[in-house]
Amino acid sequence: MIPGLPLYISIVFGLTMVLTLYLFLKAARFSKYAILVLSIWVGIQVFLSLNGFYKVIDTIPPRFVLLIIPPILLIILLFNTQKGRLFIDSLDIKVLSIIHTIRILVEIVLLWLFMYKTIPVELTFEGRNFDIISGVTAPIVYYFGFIKQTLSKKLIISWNIVCVLLLLNVIFNSVLSSPLIFQKFGFNQPNIAILNFPFVFLPSIIVPIILFSHFVVIRRLIK
């Protein structure tokens, strides 16, 4: 936990994380394997973050990479194995499209974190973070693309690609503003939030699920 940070910020973020997990598992039709993998990964992050594992920032390689490398490797594995692709093709892409609305809540939390000096302004929609566009437009794409079916596949694919680019922009800015050996900006107010519980779930759970959801929808629509 971050000293001096109001409890409501952690509660709202925690609810956002739970909602993200619920929607993803709903898209996976509550697959027992998905539940097992996510439960183990969440448990590991709870244990490490509550014990201050990520607060140690002078290691090489930085411990921070353990938040993001395993989910990335898992995504690569899923897309490059037969069983992984079978799982991908079983997912409900309608749910994986509406899941992006949680980005609105994430952006609100990030603004609060900036106000309490735990992230730089660049990570908010007042700075370089335009990811809220994805959250605001997600219900439109969901309704007209999958309910009314009036949007073309090309348009939905294009929207997903743009949203991936917006998310990558946030990821790069987040990493480069963290108090690590490769920090490039935010020295007066570095990104310390993601090194603390419960905000470690942003790079380790929420962002990978959001990124994976985009890739799945793009693959399915192209296929």
N, C-alpha and C positions, 0 to 999 in steps of 0.2 A: 504494500500500500504506500501511497505517496503522502508524506506528512503535510497537513494543511489543506489537502484537497477535500472539498465537500463530498459527503457520502453519496449524495444524489447523482453525481457524475459517474461514480463507479457502478451504481445501481442501474442507471439508464444504459450504460455500456454493457453491463452483464446481461440485461434483458435483450439487448441488440444481438449479443452473441448467441443467446439461447434461441432467439427467433431465427437467426441464420442457420443454426444447427437443425432446428425443427423443419424449416422449409427444405433444406437440402435432403434430410432424411425422408421427407414426404416425397420429394422428387425421386428418391431411390426406393420408394415404396417400403420404407423402413426395413431395408435389407439388414439381416443380422450381421453380415460381414462389415457393412458400412458403420453400423452402430458399434461394433467391437473395435474397429480401427480408430474411430473418432473418440471413443471412450478412453482408450489407452493413451492416445495423443494428448487429449485434454488433461488426463490425470498426470502425465509427465510434466506438462507445462505448469500445472498448479503446483506440483511439488517443487520444481526448480525455481519458479518465480517467487514463491513464498519463502524460500530459503536464500533469496538474494543472489542466485546463481548468475543472472544476467547483469547485475549491478557491477560485477567485476569487469572492467573495461580495458584493462591493460594486457590482456592475453593475446597471443598470436597463434592461430587465427582468432578473431574476436568471438566470444561465446554467442554473440548475437546471431551468427550464421546458423546456429542450431535451431533457430526459430523458423528459418525460411528454407534451408536446403532440403530437409526431409520431405516437406510437402511438395516441393518442386520435383524431387526425384520420384515421388509417388505418382504425380501427374504424368511425368514422362513414361513411367512404367505402364500406367493404365492405357495410354495411347499407343504403346508399342508392343503390347502382348494381346493374344487372342482373348483371354479371359477378361482382360481390362477393357477391350473394345466391346465385348459382349455386355459388360456392366454399363459402359457409356451409352450403348444403344438401347438400354432398358430404362434409362432415366426419362422422366417427364420434363420435356423442354419448356412446357408452359410454366411450370413451377420454377424452373431455372431462369426464366425470364422475369417473373414477378419478384424473384428473390432480390433483385438489384434495388428495390425500394428501400432496403435497409441502409443503403448508402446515405440516405437523407439523415437518418439517426446518427450514423458515424460522423457525418460532417458537423452536426450540432455538438456532438461530444468533443470533436477536435477544436471547435471554437471555444468551448468551455475550458479545455486544457490549455489553450493559448492564453486565455484570460487569467489562468492561474499559473502562468509562466512555466509550463512543463513541456511545451512544444513551441517552435518559432511560428511567426505569422505566415510564413511561406507554406505551411502545411494546412492552412485553412482556406476557405473560399474568399477570404479577404486578401489572400496572397497568390500563390501559384497553383492552388488546388481547385480544379474545375470539375472534380468528380461528382459534385452534387447534380450536375446536368444529367448524369446517368441515372441517378435515383429518381429525379423528377420526371424524366421521360420514360422510365421503365413501365409504369402503368399504361401509358399511351400505346407503347409497342405491344404490351401484353394484350390489351383490349382489341386494338385494331388489327394486330398481327395474328393473334391466336383465337380470339373469340369471334370477332366479325370477319376475320380473314380477308381484310381489304388491303393489307400491305403486302407488297411482293417479297419473295424470299430474298432477292438481291438487296432490298432496302433494309430488311431485318439483319442480314449478314453485315451490311455496311454499318448499321447502328452498333452491332456487337464489336466490330473492329475499332470503331471510334472510341467506344467505352473501354476497350482493352488499352488503347493508347492513353486515355485519360488516367486509367489506373496505374499504368507503368510510370507515368509522370509523377504520381504521388509516391510510388514506391521508391523511385530514384531520389526524390527530394527528401523522403523520410530517412533513407540510409545516409545520405550526404549531410544531413543535419544532426545525426546522432553523434554522441561524444565518443567516437571511435577513431582509429588511426587514419581513416580516410574522410574525416569530416571536412567539409568545404565551406559551410556557412552556418549561421545560427549559433555562433560562439557565445554571444551574450545570453541567449535563451535556447539552449540545445534541446533536441528531442530526447528527453529522458523518460517520457511517459511509457514508451513501448518496452522499456527495460524493467517495468514494474507490473505486479499483479493489480488488476485483471487485464491491463492494457496489452500485455504480451499476446493476448488472444487476437489482436488485430493483425499482426504479421504472420502469426502461426496458424490461425483458424479462419478468420473472416476473409482476409485477402486471398488466400489460396482457394477457398470455396468460390468466391466471386470470379476469380480468374478462370478456374476450372469450368464454371458454369458457362462462361462466354465461349470457351473452346469447344465444349460439348455441343452447344447450340449451333455454332458455326459448322462443325463437322456434320451434324445431323442434317442441317439444311442443304449443305453442299452434296451430301450423300443422297 
